[in-house]
Amino acid sequence: MNQSLLKRLFKTIPSEESLDLVKVAQEIISEERKKGHTNLAGDLEIILKKRLTRESSKPKGKVVPLHDIPTDKRYKIPLAKYVDREELRHHMILPASVEEKIRRIEDEYAGRERLAHFGLKPRKKILFYGYPGCGKSMSAERIAWNLGLPFLKVRFEAVISSFLGESAGNLRGIFDSVADYPCVLLLDEFDYIGKKRSNSNDVGEMHRVVNILLNLMEEYSSPGILIATTNLESSLDTALFRRFDDVIEIPLPSENEILQLLKSTLSSIKISNKINWKKLAERLNGYSAAIIVKIAQDASKEAVLKQDLPVNELHLLRAIEENKETGK
């Protein structure tokens, strides 16, 4: 077998000593050494040891994806972060219309082979937009959870470089890395790189990045799902919108959803039966889902630490007052 091909093959080994594949790799090394290919055997042995060392340094009990996350060429910083399935947030309270749209994405992906028989493709490039803290990133995590897909979050602080041409190269590297890897790839705060090219304050390098991004999204045909999120959809280059299969707004929660968020967050703790929920929901109108959950958690912590259970309306009102500056 070609030497470079053997080395590439060894770099894809899953890295668990108990795997039969690793044992086969050790036999190949032994055979190459017997043939007198000592340099090749030594190189293969080094690659295998690196794979085993990498695996032994990872947290136990976690599922590690069989996928090499790309790094930037200059500083070797990972360009994306893998989020373990156990850490994915997937319990959500959404308006019925939004829930239906997200479920449609999941159903189409799950039924992609059936769609293919009729020349149809599932929605695979999604943009979520809306106020901060309303569940855009969480919606992406929920999709990955429900479909059983690995979840990768792009690290734009690593992608964007001050050196000419490197940002575009980093971006292309991410897309290339998932070309044959089924996963949910999250471009969080997408406006960071997708700004309008007419923005005179941006340097030429960022214009080139947007142009590269347009091409990458146009050509995207990976077996997974690409999800972008933004709080500032009006700042995105208009050409990007045409690249998405679905553009979905995640709105602020309604009063009914506010009640569900409060009661769901407080479900594991004793609460007073004298709480005026309608009054609280009206008071929290215009707050994001994330802040509403925080308010319920803050009220719970106060009640527990002061040994003042059950959680009552006063606890919740104090928590609302403390969070009012960040709530809207």
N, C-alpha and C positions, 0 to 999 in steps of 0.2 A: 504493500500500500504506500502511496505517496507520503513522504515525511511530513510535509506541511498539513496534509489532510489528517494524518494521525494525531498531530498536535492539536488541531482544531477539535477533533473528536474528543480528546482527553479533557479539553477545557469545558466540555458540556456535561461531564460526569456529575451526577447529583450530589456526590460528596459524602455519602453515608457509608462507613466501613462495612456495614452488614450487607450492603447491596451486592448482588451477584455481579453487577456491572463493574464494580470496583475490583472484584476478584479476577474478572476477565482481563481488566486493564493491567493488573499485576502480572498475569500470565503473558500478556503481550510484551511487557517490559523484559521479562525473563527470556522470551523467545528472541527478541531483538538483540539481547546481550549475547545469547548463544551464537547468533549469526555473525557476531563481530561488530554489530552496529552500536558500539559502546557510547558514542556521543548522543545518538538518538535515544538510546535507553536511558541515559542520564537526564536528558531534557524531559522525557516523558515522566520519569520518576519525580522530577522537581515539580512539574505541573500537577501531578496527582497529589503530592504532599501539600501543595498550596491549597488544593481543593479541600483536602481533609482538614487542614488547619483552619480554613475559613469556616467550615461547618462546625468544628468543635468550639469556635468562639462565639457562636450565635446562641441566643437564649433558648433554653430547653422548653419544650412544650409548645413552641411556635411553629406554624407552617411556613417554611421559607420557599418562595417561588423559585422554580428552576429557570431563572432569567437573570442575565447580567445587566444591572442598571448602568447605563453609560455615565462616564465622567467627563469633565472638561479636560482638554489636553494639557492645559498649562499647570493647573493646581491639583488635578485628579479629584475634584470635588464631585460627589454624585449629583447628577442633574435631576434626579427624581427620588422620591421617598416611597418605599413600600410600606403600606399600612396593613398590619396583620388583621385577619378576618375577625378575631376576637375583639378588636378595637374599633370596628366599624359601627357607626351609629345608624340604626335602622328603624327604630320606633318613632314614627312621625305622626303629627296631626296636621292635615292639610285640607284646604277647601276641596269639596267633592270634584270640582272641575279639574283642579291640578292633579289630584289623586288619579283621576281617570287618564290623564295624559301620560303620567309617569308609568302607570300600569300598562298602558298601550306600548310604551317603549320596551318594557320587560317582556310582554307577551310576543311582540314582534321578534325580539331577539331569540326568545325560546323557540319560536316557530319558524326560524329563518330558513331551515331546510325545506319546509313545506312551502314557504313563499317562493323559494328558488325554483320550484317545479313550474311555477307560473310566470317566471321571469321577473319576480318582485324582490325587492331588497328591504330589510328592516331599517328603521331609523337608527343611525349609528353616530351621527354628529349632532350633539345637543347643546344648546345655550340656555342656561338658567340666568335670569336677571331679576333684580328687586332690591329692596332695602337690606342693609347689613343685618345679619342675625335672624333672617327669616327662613333659613333652611336650604339654601342653594347647594352648599357643599355637602350637607347632610343628605340631600336627595341623591347626589351622586354616590355616596357611600351606601345608601339604601338599595340602589340599583345593583351595585356590586354584590351586596349581601344576598339579595333575592335571587340573583342569577348565578351565584357561586363563582364569581370572577375575581381574580387578584385585583388589588387596587393600588394604582401608582399615582402619586401626586407630584407634578412637575415643580421643581424648585427654581423659580425665576431668579432668585438672588444669585444662583449659581450659573444659570443660563446666560444672563446678560453680562457681557464683559466690556471692559473699557478698551480692549484691543480690537483694532479694525478686523472685521470679518469673523471673529470668534463667536459672537452671539448667534449669528445665522448658522454657523457650523454646529454649535451646541444644540440648537433647535432641530436641525436636520438629524442630528445624532439620536435624539429622543424618538422622533418619528420612525427612524430606521430600526431602532431597537425593538419596537413593538409591531413591526411589519408582519411577523408571523407568530405573535404572542397574544392570545386572547386575554384581554384585561380591560378594566375601566381606567382610562388615562384622564386624570383631572387636571385641567388648566385653570386653577383657581385665580381669581382676580385677573381675568383675561385681559382687561383693559391695560394692564401693565405693559403688554407687548403689542396689543391690537389697536393702538390709538390711530386716529385719522391721520393720513399722510399729509393732509393740508395744514397740520399743526406746525406753525412756523418756529415754535420753540424747540422742536425736536431736531437732533442732529441727523445727518444723512445716514448714519449707521442704523438708526431705528427705522427709517424709511425702508432700508434694505431688508430689515428683519420682518417688517409687515409684508413686503413683497414675497419673501421666502415663505412666510406663514400662509399667505393666500395660495401659493402653489402647493404647499404641503397638504393643506386642507382639501384642496381641489382633487389631489391625487390619493387622498386617504382611502385605503381599501383594506385596512387591517381587520383581523377576525374579532376584534373587541369593540368597545364603545368609547368614543371621544366625548368628554363633557367639559364645557367651559362655563365659568361663572363670572358675573360682573355686577357691581353696584352702579356702574356708570355706563349703561348701554348707549347713551347718547354720544359718548366719547369714542365709541368703536368705529373703525373704518367701515363705511357702508357696504363695501364689497365683501366684507367678512360675513355679513348676515346671509348672503346668498349661498354661502358654503355650508350652512347648517341645515339639517333635515327637519329640525324642530326648534323653535324659539319659545320658551315658556317663562312666564312671569310667576315668581313666587311672591304673593302679596303679603301685607301685614295681616295678622290673624283677626278674624271677626270676633264679636263678643262671644258667640257660641264656641269658637275655637279657643278663645282665651280661657273660658271655663274648663274646657277639656284639658288644656295644658296645665292649669292650676291643680285640678283634681288628680290628673295622672301623676304629676310630680309629687303630690302629697299622699299618694295612695298607700305608701308603706309606713305611714305614721298616723297616730291618732289625731283627729281634728274635731273641733267644736261643731256641734249641730246648730249653732246660733249665728253662723257666718252669713252675711248678706252677700251672696255670690253675685247677684245682678249688679249691686252697687260697685263691687270690686271690678267686675268686667267693664263697666262703664268708665271707671277710673283708669283702667289699663288700655282703653281704646287708643290705638296709635302706637303702642309699644311693640317691639319685635318679639318673636317667639323666644329667642335666646334670653332676653331680659326678663320675660315673664317666668320662664323656668328658674332663672337666678333668684328672682324675688321669692318664689315659693321655697326654694332651697334655703335662702337666707332666713326666712321666717321659721323654717323647721329647725335650723341650727340654733337660733336664738332660744326657741322653746326648749330644746333638749339641754343646752348648756346651762340655762337658768332653772332647769327642772320645773318648767312651767307648762307642761303638757296638760291638755291637748293644745295643738296649734289653734289660735283664735284670730279673730279679725284684727285685733290690735297688732299682733305680730306681723300680719300681712301688710297692714297700713304703714307700719314703721319701715318695713322692707321697701315698700313702694316709694316712700319719702327719700330713703337713702339712695335709691337708684333712679330718681327722677331726672337727674342730669344726663344720664346715659340712655334712658328709656326711650326717648323720642329723637 
